[in-house]
Amino acid sequence: MPTLSETTVEGLHEPLSPVLEKRLRRAVLDHTATEHRRSFLALIHLGIPGGKEVAHAHREDEPTDHWLRTDIIHSMRRRVGVPDPIVWLTRTSGLEVEDVDLRWLAAARAAFREIGAPLTYVVVTRNAWVDPRSGLSRRWKRLRYRND
């Protein structure tokens, strides 16, 4: 018989804390406000949306493997220096899970497990975010900055 930990789905689940909800909304808002091109490189971000963060461009033509991506996540975490950072990938297209999402998720998962830290990882598009592990997502039609 499976144990509870074997049947629990990894990733984000309802209800989200108000702080996390606000940070993930901010990641989408910042992406929408700063990226106006139709085609752009996927970026892996680590830090606090709207606060201190670092980013790394994912280039399909650059040879990388799982361990190099994991090292990149470790390096980003050391550089950003904030407690409980979020990892988010910004890219074009919709919320369907893509290979790039899973490659960076695997690297982030490995890096965070190595140091025993919880991982918050989402994929961000122009009007939404999704956790590829649990499928939890949020979508907006018109997203605006607000004073809260």
N, C-alpha and C positions, 0 to 999 in steps of 0.2 A: 504494500500500500504506500502511495507517495506521501511524503511529509509535506507540511505546509510550505516550507521553503522551496520544495521542488515544484509546487503548483502556483507559486506567486509569480506574476509577470513583473519583470524588471522594468524600471522606468518611472515616469510620472503618473500619478493617479489623482482622481478627485478625492477630496477637495484640495486645491493648491492653496498654499499660504498666500495671504494678500501681498506680502513682500515679493515672493517668487512670481506671482501673477503679474505684478507691476513691472518687474525686471524683464520678463519675457515679452510683455507688450512693448516695452522700451526697445528691445532688440529689433523687433519688427519695425517699429516707428523709425528708429535711426537708419535702418537699412533702406526703408522706403524713401526717407528724406535725403540720403546721401548717394544712392546708386540710381542714376537715371538712364543708363545704357540698357539696350535690349540684351546684349550679350556681354558677359564679364566672367572673370575667373571666380570660381568658388573660393571663399575665404573661410578659414577656420579661425574663430575668435575664442579667447579665453579671458575671463575677468568678470566685471560687473557691467552689464549694459547701462549706458548713461554715466558710467564712472570710469575707473581705470580698467583698460583692456589692452591686449596685444592681439595681433592678427598675423596670419600666414597665408599666402596665396597658394592654392592648389593648382598646379599646372599638370595637365595630362601628359605633356611631353617630357616631364622631368621624371627620371627613374627614382621611384621610392618603393619601399617595402614596409611591411607592418612595423618592423623594429625601428626604422628611421622615423616613421610617423609618430611612434610612441616616444622616441627621443625628442622630437619636435614639441610634443605636448608637455613633456617634462620641462623642457627649456622655457616654454611659454609660461608655465606655472611659476617657475622660479623668477622670471622677469617681472611678471605682473604683481606678485607679492601681496595679494589680497586673500583674506580668509574666505573659504567656501566659494571659489569661483565657479562660474557657469561656463560650459563649452557650447558654442553654437556655430553652425555652419551656414553661411549665407550663399545662396545660389539662385540661378534662374529656374524656371519651370514651376510645376505644381508640387503638391504634397506627396506624390507617389514616391516611395522609397527608391533611391538610386544607388548605384555602386559607390559613388563618392561618399554618400552618407554613411554607408556601412563600413567603408575603409577607415574613415576618421572616427567613427563610433568605436570600432575595435581597438584603435590606438588609444583613444581617450579612456576606454574601459580598462585596458592593460595598465596605463600610466597611473590612473587613480587607484586601482587595486594594489599596485606595487607599494603605494604609500598609505593604504588603508583609508582613503578618503571617499566619501559618497560622490557619485557623479550625477550631475544634471546636464543632459545633452539634448539639444533640439536642433532641428533644421529650420531655417528661417527663409521665407520667400517674401515677395513684396507686400503681401497682405495677410500672412499667416505664419504660424509656427506649428511644428509637429514633433513629437517624440517618436522616433522610429521603433523604439522598443515596445512601448505600450499602445501606440496609436493615438494617444491623447493629443488634441490639437485645439487651436483657437484660430478663427478667421474673422477678418474685419472687411467691411465694404469701404468705409471711409475712416481712416485713422488720422487723428490729429493730436498734437501736443496739448496737454492740459496741465493745469496747476494743481498737482496733488502729490 
